[in-house]
Amino acid sequence: MNEAGESDRHRIFLILLFVVYILVVIKLLIFKYPYCELKEIMDTWEKGVIWEGLDTANFTLFKTIKMYIRYSYKLNSFENLVGNVVVFLPFGYLLPRIWRTAKSGLMLMGYAFFFSLSIELFQLFSAFGAFDVDDLLLNTAGALIGFFVYKMNMKLFG
């Protein structure tokens, strides 16, 4: 048994579950298009792609969130806003169960922010998506909600 009272087998299962979760997130957020579309994007890679990414990027906090709220009758706002939160819930729940430094809310928030930032930067420079600072906010908020669920679970079930 480790310090959290979990068996080594259970901890290994949680680590594998977290790795699978990370791979699913990368597939959903970065490699979301069919291979043929990704190949077409890769065939256009050159310095100009970065400039195009900067032109379409959102660096203004709440800009996309406000747009989704304002045009919710036209856009798939709910899916985008809630989806960006929900996709990071497991991050906030699982990471502190497998990594001691993530048991601090501030540290977990930093890990979630930097994981989300790495995805956004990859999208910016690869043209496999669009950089959006609001996604950083929503993803980090999702991880924090997952962290609070983890904390409540630890208090209730030890």
N, C-alpha and C positions, 0 to 999 in steps of 0.2 A: 504494500500500500504506500502511496506517496502522501505528501502533506495534506492534500485535499481529500484524502480518504478514498481515492480512486485506485483501482488496480492498474498494474502496468499494461495489461491487455486493453483495459478501457481507455487508458491514455493513448495508446497506439491507435486504437479505433478513432478517437477524437482527432488525432493528428492526421490520419488518412482522410477522415471526413472533411477536415479543414482544407487539405490539399485539393481534394476533389471540388470543394466549394470554390476555391480560388481559380481552378481551371475552368469551371462553369462560368464564373464571372468574366474571366478573360474572353471566353467564347461569346458570351452574350453581349459584352460591351465593346470589344475590339474586333473580333472576327465574326460579326453578326451577319455579314453579307455572304451570299454563296461564293464559292471559290472562284468562279469565272469573273464575278464582279471585283473581287479582291485582286485578281490577276490583272484586270484592266486598270485598276487604280495603280498597282505597282508598275505597270508599263509606262505610266505617265510621270513617275517619280523623277523629279529634277529640282533644282533650287526654287523654281517658281511655285512648286506645290506648297512649300513652306509659306511663301508669301500669300498664296490663296488661303491657306489655313488660318493665317493671322487675320485676313480680311473677314473670314466668316466666324472667327472666334468671338465669344462673349466674355469680356473682362469686367463687365459692370454687374455688381452684385444685385440680385433680385430682378434683373432685366427679363430673363427668360421666365422666371416664376410669375412675374406680373403679366407677361404676355399670355402665358397659359391660363391664368385666371381670367384675364380680360376677354380672351377668345375661346373660352372653354366650350362654347356651343359649336365651334367649328373644328377644334383640334382635339387630339386624343390626350388632353391635359391630365386627366386623372391617371392614366397609365404612365405618363412620363413623370409626373411629380411623385406619385406614390411609388412607382417602380424604382425610382432612384433612391428612395428611402428603404424600401423593402429589400432590395438586393444587398444592402449592407447590414441588415439585421443579424444574419448568421456570423458575420465578421465580429461584431460586438459581443456576441454570445460565446462563440467558440474560442476566439483567441485568448481570452483570459483563462480559459480552462486548460490550455496547453502551454501557455507561456507566462511565467511568473511576473515579468515586468508589465504585462498587459493588464494586471489586476488593479492598476491605478487608472482611474477614469481619464486623467489628463494624458497619461502615456497611451492609453488605448485610442483616445481622440487623435493624438499625433500619428499613430500607426495608420489609422483609418484615413486620415487626411493625406498622408504621403502615398498610400496605396492608390487612393482615388486620384491624386495629382499625377502619379505615374501613368495611369490609364489616360487621363485627359491630355497629358503631354504627348503620349504616344499617338493619340488621335490627331493632335495638332500637327505633328511632324510627319505622320504617315498618310494622312488624308483618309484614314479608315473610319473617320467620324469627325465630330467638331468639338473643339475645346469649349467648355462652358463652366464658368466659375460657379454658377448656381448648382451644377452637378456636384462640385466639391462640397458645398454646403449641405445639400440633401443627402449625399452619401455619408458624410461624417455624422449628420443627425441620425441617420439610420443605424450606424454603428453604435452611437451613444444609447439609442433606444434598446438595441440588442444587449448592450452592456448593463443597462438598468434591469433588464429581464434576467440576465445572469446574476446580478447582485440579489435580486428578490428571490431567485431560485436558491441561491446559497444560504440566504437567511431562513427560508422555509424548509429546505430539505438538507441543508448542511453540506 
